[in-house]
Amino acid sequence: MALPFFYAEELTIDTKQCVLSEETSKHVIQVLRMKIGEQLQLTDGKGNLFTASITDDNRKRCQVKIDNVKHQPSSVKQIAIAISLVKNNTRFEWFLEKATEIGVSEIIPLICERTEKQSFRHDRMKSILVSAMLQSQQCWLPNLHDATKFTELIKRSTHQQKLIAHCEKDSKQSINQYINKSTSQLICIGPEGDFSKEEIALALGNNFIPVALGDTRLRTETAGIVAAALLCVG
C-alpha cells in the first residue's frame, strides 16, 4: 500500500527533521489517525521525494524525521503554457488541475487585449497545483507565474521553440508537426475572443510559429489542455 503523500515546500535535501504545517498535521493525525513511528512521504515540489517517520503526533505540529530522500529527474520535455485568464474561475482552475496532472512544467497566466479578467489569487491557484501534483503522484510542481502582459511575454521568452494558437484563417500548421520537436516549448493560448490581429503580428515578428489545434473552435481552457496533452504526452 502506498504511503500517504504530502507537500512540504520548506524541505531541503539536508533536512533531518521538520514540523509539518498545521493543515498537513491535522490531516495526518486527525483524518488518517497516524501514530508515532508510522511513515509517510513528502515532496518539496522540486523533484525530491522524502520518506519520513512521525516522531511527535501533535495534531497541530506533527514532527517527522527524514529517513531517506530520492531525487526524481524532471521530464526531458519542458512544456510551458501561456494562457489568457478567463472570466470563469472554475474553468481556469480546471485547466490548472489537468495541466499539472498531464505534466506541464510552467504556467503563465496572460493578460491580452481581449482578456476580461486582469488578476487572480496566486495562493488559491498554487494550492490547486499542489493538490493536483499530489493526486498524480508527482514530485515536480509547475512554476506558476504572476499575471503577465502578452506583449511582455512575447519579447522576453527564451524557450527553444515558441508556438501561438489562434483562430484567424491565416496560414497555420497542425500542432502535430511540432510534437517532440524540441525539449523546451512554449505555446500561447488566447482569450475568449482570440488574440487581436496586432498581437498575432507581434508574435510572428518575434519568431512564434502559428499552429492549429484542430478543426473546431475551442474554449480557452480546452485549448490549453489539448496543447498540454499533445506536447507533453505526444
LINUR-V35051 format. One record per backbone hydrogen bond with DSSP energy under -0.5 kcal/mol. NH is the residue of the N-H (numbers start at 0). CO is the residue of the C=O. Records with the same first field share a line. If there is no record, write none. Layout:
NH->CO / CO
//
This chain:
5->40
7->42
10->7
14->11
17->63
19->17 / 61
24->20
25->21
26->22
27->23
28->24
29->25
30->25
31->26
33->27
36->53
37->34
39->51
40->3
41->49
42->5
43->47
46->138
48->69
49->41 / 47
50->67
51->39 / 49
52->64
53->37
54->62
55->62
62->55
63->17
64->52
65->15
66->50 / 64
67->50
69->48
71->46 / 69
72->70
77->75 / 182
78->76
79->77 / 184
80->105
81->79 / 186
82->80 / 107
83->188
84->109
88->86
91->87
92->88
93->89
94->90
95->91
96->92
97->93
98->94
99->95
100->96
101->97
102->98
103->98
104->78
105->78
106->142
107->80
108->106
109->82
110->147
111->109
114->111
117->115
121->119
124->120
125->121
126->122
127->123
128->124
129->125
130->126
131->127
132->128
133->129
134->130
135->131
136->133
137->132
140->44 / 138
142->104
143->141
144->106 / 142
147->108
149->110
151->148
152->148
153->149
154->150
155->151
156->152
160->183
162->185
163->208
164->187
165->163 / 210
172->209
174->211
176->173
177->174
178->175
180->177
184->77
185->160
186->79
187->162
188->81
189->164
193->190
199->195
200->196
201->197
202->198
203->199
204->200
205->201 / 202
206->203
207->202
208->161
209->207
210->163
211->172
217->215
222->218
223->219
224->220
225->221
226->222
227->223
228->224
229->225
230->226
231->227
232->228
233->228 / 229
//
